Amino acid sequence: MVGAFTQEHGLEQAEVWLELADGSRHTVSTITPDPGFGFFSFVPNRGEDEEPQRVIVPIGFVRSIEISAPDPERPFGFVVVE
């Protein structure tokens, strides 16, 4: 989905946002299907002073996914690895 979006719009990167059922919004660095069994995990983009983290959530907890061109004010975007 992200790869198709970047190709369609001639982008090297895309910005991916997840909105969760609790109303929180996260820009995403990576998404993986682990640990499975109805759950997946993502690594939110972080600032230089923030500790790294991985968030594991049930698939049904995702309210929306937004894919767009990266904001030039933010240094990170989602990169499709082939």
C-alpha angles and dihedrals in degrees: 000000000000091000092052091049094051093047093046091053099035094244129149091206138017131205114235123197126189121199113199129206091257089062096252117138124207133186106223129226097179139355126202133181090232132150089021125191092107095321134096133181136224137186112224119218110258139198123248093263097045124100117243116257143176119212120208116198138166112258091238090060091072112100097180145348120213124194120189144146109288119267107246089218091064118066098210133073136163111271120202111229115206 
